[in-house]
């Protein structure tokens, strides 16, 4: 069981990066790894320092590649021995071939890109299966802070309004509707509540901090 902490992470500078500090990172990695068969081809969009794909290659014998926009993170990933491309997701992924991978991973990244629809369409193009983790802006603590007239700050959304890298807000319901409209079938929705994955959670859109979606191209 992994519990979500409360400390506000520091940012080292104004540079843009896709892989932000995730207080539930260990749990998220475990959930993603469970959904990836051994030996398959995996691309991690917004791979950060390459922690997840290093584990997938080591423990599940996967053929992996990462994509990250932050140069420092790319250097760290390469230092782990995993191939990593420095690319901006908002500029498309022309270097990645159609159906070049079995699974595409997009974890805690969609809310930061300028064109979420385009990024999801690229996922659908490069892999028939996708694993997407998103923060849930429908959480009751966020609703409560908005009702009090404040911009929300929580453990999974730890930045002040003037310092946040998040460009878009979405609830679990919003993401379901977007994914369906783009031609994905939602195979699984796994809400994460207080650092614990709870499938079929009651009132998940109200209670979950984030959620993992297992998607398949229709």
N, C-alpha and C positions, 0 to 999 in steps of 0.2 A: 504494500500500500504506500503510495506516495502522496504526501500532504503538500498543499500549495502554501508557500510562505507569504510574508507580508512586506518584505523589504523592497523598497523602490530601487531598481537597478540604476547605476550611474551610466551615463553615456560619455564615451571618451571624446566625442567631438560631433560636429554637424554632419559627418559623412553618412551617406545612405547605406543601409544594409538590410537584407531581407530576413536574416535569421536573428531575431531579437531574443533577449533572455526569456526563457519559458520556465516558470517555477514548477511546471509539471512535465519537464522534458523527459525524465526517465520513464514515466508512465506512458507518455505519448510515443516514445521510441518503441517501447514494448508492445503497445497496441498496434502500431504500424507493422512491426516485424511479424506479428502473428498473422497478418493478412497477406504476407508475401511468401509465395512458395519458394522452396530451395532451388537454386540454380537459375533463376530467371534474370532477365535484364531489367535493371532499375535505374531510373533517372530521378534525382532529387533536385527539384527546382527551389532554390533558396536554401542550399545545403549548409550554409554557415561554415563551421570549421570541419565539416565532413564526418562528424561523430556517428551519425546514423548509418551512412553508407559504408563506413569502415566496419561497423558491426555487422551489417548485412553481408558484406564480402567475407568477413572472417567466420561468422557463425552459420550463415546460410548459403555460402558458396555462390553468391549472386555476382553477376557481371554488372558493375556499377559505374555511374558517372554523376558528377554534381554540377550544378549551375549556381553561381553566386555573383552578386554585383560588387560586393565589398572586397577590395584588393587584399586587405590584411587577412580576411577570412579565407580567401582563395589560397593564400600562401600557407595558412595553417592546414587546410585540407590536403593540399599537395604534400605537405610535410608528413601527413599521415599515410601517404602512399596511395591516395585515391585520385583518379583523374578528375580534374575540375575545370570547367570553362568559366571565364569571367564574361558574363553577359547580362544585359538589362532585360528583364522579362517584358517590360513595356514596349520594347523594340521588336518583339517577336523572337522566334527561335528558328530562323531559316537554316541554321547549321545542323539542326536535329531532324533526321529523316522521318517521313511518314511511317508509322508502325515500327519505329526503330527500337522500341522497348516494350516489355510486357507490362510494366507498371510504372506510372509516374506519381511521384510524391510531391505534395505542396502543403507544407506544414507551417501554420501560423504566418502565412505570407500574403494570402489573397487580399487582406484588408489594407496592405501597404502599397499595392500597385495602382497605377492610374487607370488601367483598363482591365478590370476583373473579368469581363466577358471575353475579351480577346485572349487572356491568359488561360481561361478554362477551355476555350476552343482549341488552343495550342495543345493543351493536355490531351484532349480528345483526338487530335491529329496524330500525336506521336506515340500514343499507347492506348490499347483498348480498355485498360483498367486504371483507375486513379484513386489515390488515397489523399484526402484533403482534410486538414484540421483547421478550424476557424474558431476565433473567440465569439462568444455569444453576447451581443449587446442587449439581448432581451432579459438578462439576469436581473433578478429582483433588486439587487443592490444598486445596479446601474439605473433602473427605473426610479428607485427611491431618491438617488442623488439628483436626477433630472427633475423630479417632482419638487425638490427643494430649491430648484433654480441654480444648480451647480453642474459644471461639466464633470462627468464621472471619472474617478481615479480608483482603480481596484488592483488586486494583485496581478491579474492578467492584462490589465490596461493601466500600467503604472505611471504613465506620463501625464503631465499637465497639458492643458489644451494648447499652450503655446510651444510645447516641446515634443509633441507626439509625431511619430512616423506614420501613424495610421491615417490613411486618406479616406477610407470608407468605413461605415458602420453597418453591421448586418446582424439580424437575429437568425436563429436556427430555421425559422419558417422562411425568412428571406432567402437563405441559401438553398433550401429545398426547392423553392419555386424557380430560382435562377438555374440550378443544375438541371431540373426537369425541362425547362424551356430550351436549354441548349442541347438536348438530346441525350442526356445521361439517365440511366436507370440507377436509382439508389438501392444498393444491395443491403447496406447496413448503415444505421445511424447510431453512434455510440456516444452518448452524453458523458461529460466528465464533471462530476459534482464534488467540490471540495477535495480534489485530488484523487478521486476514485471513479473508475469507469463503471457506469451503471446502464446496461442495456435495458431498453423499454422503461426508462425512468418516468415516473409520474410527473406531469407538468414540466417536462424537460426544458422547454423554451423559457420558462420562468425561473428555473432552479440551476441550470447548468452553466458553468463558467465557460466551457468550450465544448466542441464536439468533433469527433472523427467521422468522416463519411467515406464509405467504400462505394465507388462509382464504377459503372460499366457503360461503355459506349453502346447505344442502341443500334 
